[in-house]
Amino acid sequence: MGKKLSGKDLIKLGFPKNNSINVTLGQINRYQKRVKKEQILIEAKKVLLNPEAYKGDGVWGKIAESLLDPVQVKKHALRTTRAPFQIYGETDIDEQAKYQLFDALKLPVATAGALMPDAHAGYGLPIGGVLATKNAVIPYGVGVDIGCRMCLTIYPIATSYLKGKKQQLQNILIEHTKFGMYETHKVKHDHEIFERIEFKEIPLVKRLKDKAYKQLGTSGGGNHFVEFGIVTITETANEWGLPIGEYLGVLSHSGSRGLGANITKHYTYLATKQCPLPKHVQQLAWLDLNTHDGQEYWLAMNLAGDYAQACHDDIHARIAKLLGARAVAKIENHHNFAWKQEVNGEECIVHRKGATPAAKGELGIIPGSMTAPGFIVRGLGNTESLESASHGAGRLLSRRKCKETLTQSEIKKQLKAHEVTLIGGGVDEAPMAYKDIHKVMSNQKELVEVVGTFIPKIVRMDK
């Protein structure tokens, strides 16, 4: 008997001569490389004799599924007609983003869709794309940065503090916020998220736990930020009982870091293997939620979303401690996620890639650029938008276009005009890279109502 497990070994054991052999070899190769062959064969025999008992198991569940109810791999064609959809601010959205939505609406599992006014082209589903599907989840419809969030805390501190203590606030951001792939906090904080069962039972997630622990309370590169600014509450009867007026605010934008990116990569690969699609839409491959991989991705995605929230909790707790103040309000919402939601009377999976949930009464924050206001909003529960709104102003220029056409001196001029101090941030995140947030907001008046604003003053981004 050779040292490496082979298909012949499994046939000898009694495995049927079908795809269950390939699935078993794949799982063993991925998760059991260091386990002795004899031990693997003992365990494999147990699964073969009683597959029901292993359903849902991190390593053996997929093998049990292949013995009980094999996943049918068949090439899917797009439908000739689109599922119903709605576009907001259509004249300000690039054609490529629209075509990406139109393709997604022709998927056999698609039931409805919408495009938000900040939309622009992405991978698979466009940024600002909302798609409802029947019992299927699309990893690239969720996005790479799973559960990316906005989080705003409001402090009962006069806004004059922003000028009077400017250097102190800058130092807080320089020394106590971390960005990009390599920066982590010297003093690591623990969090209850690491006690979650997914970190023990899903092999991929288990391997990512150390990375997630190290990156807790850090922010990604690109358009992620932590900033101090002026919050203006404009509505008398608000949820926090705050008087109309101005307050000091801290706004952060970041996601699930390496944890989310690796989850997306792994399950996108599995989806493309199980759900072959025409080449130009292959990134829209889905996982059936009745399958082992579909269920596992759902658990991993929800964990990544909660981890993103834990990162923001850590960022804001560190800053609150340094400010020596207690927040009087906290508003947060996430995008790049999928939710179970009723659409036209049936439960669907609603993907919001770069779109904010806006159910009736649901609070959120929609940022502009570093020189434009963000808006604290309350959802109006519009069913045509699948109860969604934009997640920001949206890009006007691609990163490449920014680097080709914009200069540092132009950016400095813009920052000076708006009295904004920037720490880090590349040319590709210039204020001019973004659409006019006021226009975006006017294009979604039927989706959200405005409760207040946030104007950035000291902004920290990746270098």
N, C-alpha and C positions, 0 to 999 in steps of 0.2 A: 504493500500500500504506500503510494507516494506521500510526501509530506503535505502537498497542497490539495485541498478539496477539489474534486472534479465532478462533472456531470455523471460519470460512470459510478462514482461512489454513491451518489444520490439514487440512481436507478437501482443499484444493488440493495439499497435501503428500502426500496419499494415506492419511490417517487414516480408519479406518472410521467410518461415521456411527452411533456408539453412545456409551456412557458414557465411553469412553477420551478423548473430546474434553473432557468436563467435568472429568475427573480431571486431564488435562494442563493445562487453563486454571487449575484450582485450585492445582496444584503451582507453576506458573510465577508466579502471582500471589502465592503465599506466600513463595517462596524465590528468585525470579529477577527481582524488580521492577527492579533496577538494570542488568540485562543488556540489551544492545541486541537489538531484535527479530530482526534478520538473524542474529545469533549464536545466538539461541534456535532459530530455524528450522533452522539447520545441524545443531545438536545433536539436535533433535527428529527430523530425517530419519534420523540415525544410529540412534536408538533404534527408529524404525519399521522399519528394515531389519534390525536385529539385536537384538531385545528381550532375548534370552537373556543377552547380554553385559552388560546393565545391571541384572539382578536384584540386589537388595540395595543398589543405589546410593541415597544419601541423598535426592537430588532426583528422579532419573529412574527409580528402582526401582519406585515405585508406578505410574508411567506404563507401564513395561515390563509390569508385572503386569496392567494393564488391557487390554493388547494380547494377552497370552498366555493369561491365566486370570482373567477379570474377577471381582471380589468380588460374590457374589450378595446383593443387598439385598432381604431379604424380611421381612415383619412376623412376629414370633414370638409365639405364644400361650404362656401358662404351662400346665404340665401340671396335671392334676386331682389327682395324688397327689404327695406329698413324697418326696424321696430320704431314705434312712435318716439318723437324727440322734440326738444325745444332748445333754441339758441338765444342767448341774451347778449345784446351788444354786438350783433352779427357783423356790422360794417367795420368793427375794430379788431376782428379776429382773422388771423392769416388763413389762407385757403388750405394749407397742409393740415392744420389742426382740425378743420372741418372734415376733410377727407378721412382723417384718422378716426374721427367719431363715426362717420358714415360706414366705414368698414366694420367697426366694432358693432354697430347696430344690425349688421347682416349676419352676425354669428348665430348659429342655430340655438344657442342658449340665451340670447339677448331678448329682453322683454320691453325695455324703455331706456331712454337716455336723455342727457342734457349737456349743454356746453355753457360754462360760466363766462362772464364778460372779461375775465383776465386770461382767457385761454390762449395757449400757444402750443406748437408741436412738441411732442415728447417721444418716448419709445413705447410702442404698443398703443395704449390709450393716451390721448393728448393731455397735457397739464391743463387742469380746469375741466376735465372730462368726468362725467358722472354716468355710470352704466349699471342698470339693473339686469341681473341674470337669474335663470331658474336653476337652483340647486348646484351652481357651479361657481368656483372662485378663480379669478385670473390673477396670478402673482404679479404680472406686469400691469394689471389694471389697478392694483393697489400701489405699486411703485417700489423702488429700491429702498428708500428711507421710510420704512414702515412706521406709521403712527407719528410722523413729523408733526410737531405741535407749536402753537403759540401759547404763551403764558404771560399774563400781566398781573403784577401785584401793585396795589395802590396804598400809599403811606400817608398818614395825616401830618405830612411835613410840608412847610411852605415852599413854593417853587423858587423863591429867592436863594434857597440852599444850593440850587444848581450853579449859580454864579459864585456865591460866597464860599462854597466848599468844592469848587470845581476840581482843584488839584487832588483833593482827597478822594473824590468820586472816580476820577481817572485812575488813580492808583488802585482802587478797589477792583476795577475792571482789568487793569494790567496784571495785577498779582493774583487775583482770585477767580478769574474765568479762564478756561482752557479751550483751545480750538485745534481743529485739524486732526490728522491721523496719529500724531505722536505725543502731543501734550497731555499729561494727566496730572491730577492733584497729588502733591507730596503726601498730604494726610488724606487717606481714603476713608470714606464714610460707609457704614454698612446700611442695608435697607432690607425690609421684609420681602421685597421682590425676589431676593436670592433664595428664599425658602420655598419658592413655588415648585410644585411637583414636576412641571415641564422641564425644569433644569435637571431633574433626576431621570425622567422617563423617556425623553426624546433624545436619542443619541447625538444628533447634530447640535442641538441646543446645549446639551451637557458639555460638549467640547468647547462651546463658546462662552461658558460661564465665567472663566477667568478673565477673558477679554472684556466682557460686560462689566465685571466688578471693577476693573482698572479704569474703564471709560465712564463710570457713573459720574454725573455732574459735569461732563464736558460737552462741548458743542462741535458740530461738524464744520467743514470748510464751506466754500461757495457762499450761498446767501444766508447762512446762519449767523445769528448775532445775539448779543446781550446789550441792552442800552438803557440809560437813564433818560427820562423825559418828563414832559408836562402832560398830566391827565386833566382833561376838562370834562366834568360831569354836567350834561346839559338837560337832563330830565329830572323833574322834581320827584316823581314816585318811582325811584329806582330800587332794585333788589337789595341793595346794601344799606338803604336808609341814609345815604350820604347827601349832605346839602349840595346844591348846585355850586360849582366853583372849581378852583384849580388845586391839584395835588401832585406830589412827587410820585412818579411811577417807574417800575422796572419791567421791561418787556424782553422776553427771550423767544428765540425761534431755533429749534433744533429737534432731532429725531432719535431714532433707535441705534444710531452709530453702527459699529461693526456687526453687532448682533442682527439687526434688521437686514443689512446688506447681504450677509451670508445666508440668511434664511431665504431671501428673495432669489439669490443665485441658485441655491440647491433645488428649491421647489419649481423654479422656472424650468430648469433642466428636466425635472421629472415630468412636468406638464407637457413640454415639447415632445417627449418620448411617447407619452400616452395619448396625445391629442394632436396628431399631425394636421397642419392647416396649410393652405396655400402660402408660398414663401413670403409674400409681402405682408402677411398678417400673422406669421408664426409666433410673434411675441405676444399675441393674444391667446395663446394656448391656455386651456383651463384645466382645473382639477375638479372632478366630480366629488361633491361633498359626501357621497355615500361610500367613497373608497377610503382605504387606509391613508393614502397620501393626502387626500383632500381634508380629512379629519385632522391629520397631523399638522398640515399647514395652517389650518384654522386656529388650532391651539397655539402654535408657534407665533402666528401673526398677532393674536391677542396678547400674548406674553410680551412681544416686541413693543406693542402699543403702550402697555402698562409700564414697560421699562423706560420708554421715552418720557412718560409722565414722571417717573421716579427721578430721571435726570434733571428735569425742570424743578422738581421739588428740592433737589439738592442744590442747584444753582441759586434758587431764591432763598433757601435757608441760610446759605453761606453769606449772601448779601445782606439779608435781614439782620444777621448777627453783627456784621460790620457796621451797619447803619445804627444799630442799637434801637431798632423800632419794630413795632408789630404792624403787619399789614392790616388794613381795614377792609380790603376786598381783594378777591383773586378771580380772574376770568381766564379760562383756558379752553381750547378746542383743538382737535387734531384733524389732519387730512391724511392722504396716502393710507387709506384703510378701507375695509369692507364691513358692512353692517347687515344684520338680518332686519329687514324692514318690510312692512306691508305695502305693496304697490298694486293698485287696481284690485284690491280685495284678495290678493294672494301673497304669501311670504316669498320674498326675493332676496338676493344678495345684492346690496347696493354698494358699488365701488365708487369711491371719491378720490380721484388722483389729483391732488392740488385743488381740492374743493372742500368747503367748510360745511358741516352739518348745520341746517337751519330749520329744525322742527319748530313748531309754534312755541314761543317762549324760551327757546334755547339761546343761551348767551354765547357770544364769540368775539374774537378780535381779528380784524382784517387790516393788516399793515399796509402802508404805502411804500415809499422808499425812505432812505435815510434823511431826505430833506422834505418829505411830504408827510402829512398826518396819517395815522392809522385810525380805524373806527371801531369803537365798542358797539356791538350790534346785538339785536334780539331777533331771532328767527320768526318769520311769519307763517311758516308751515306750508309754503306753496307746493302743491302736489305736482305741478307741471315741471318744476325744477328738481323733482324727487326730494323736496325739502332740503335744498342745498343752496350755497352762495359761493362767491369767489373766495380764494384763500389769501389774496393780496392784490396788488396792482397788476401783476403779470408782466412778463418781459416784452419789451418793445424791440430791443436789439439782442441778438444772440451773443454769447460770450466772445466768440471769434470776431464778430462785427465790432464789439466794444474795443477789443484790442487793436483792431485795424483803424478805427476812426476817432477814438477818444484820447485825450491827453490828461496827464496828472494836473496840469495847470488849470484846465477847464473844470475839473472836479473840485479843485481847491477853491476856485472862484464861487462855485455853487454852494459849497459848504460854508464859506465865509458869509455869503449873502443870507444864509438861513441860520447863522450862528450855531453851527453844528461842529463838534469836535469828533474827529474820526481816528480810532486806533486800529491799525491794520486795514484790511479791505483792499482788493485789487481793482484795476480799471474795469474789470468785467462786472463789478457791483456798483458802478457809478450811478448816481441818481437818474441820469439821462437814459440808463438802460431799461427803465421801467415805464409802463403806461401811466397816463394821468389818472391817479386814484379817484379824483372827483368825478371824472367821466365814468369810470368803472362803477362807482357807487350809484350814479344816476341811472345806470343801465340795470341796476338790480333793486330798484325801489320796491318792487312787488315781492322781493325775496326776504329782505331784512329791514328793520327800522333802527335808526341810530340813537344810541343812549349817551354816547360821549366820544371824545377823541383823545388820541395820544400823539404828542409831537416830540420826536427824538431830539435830544440835545448832546448827549455823550454816547457815542456808538463804538462798540468793540466788535471786530470781526477777525477772521483768520488773516494771517499775514499775506 
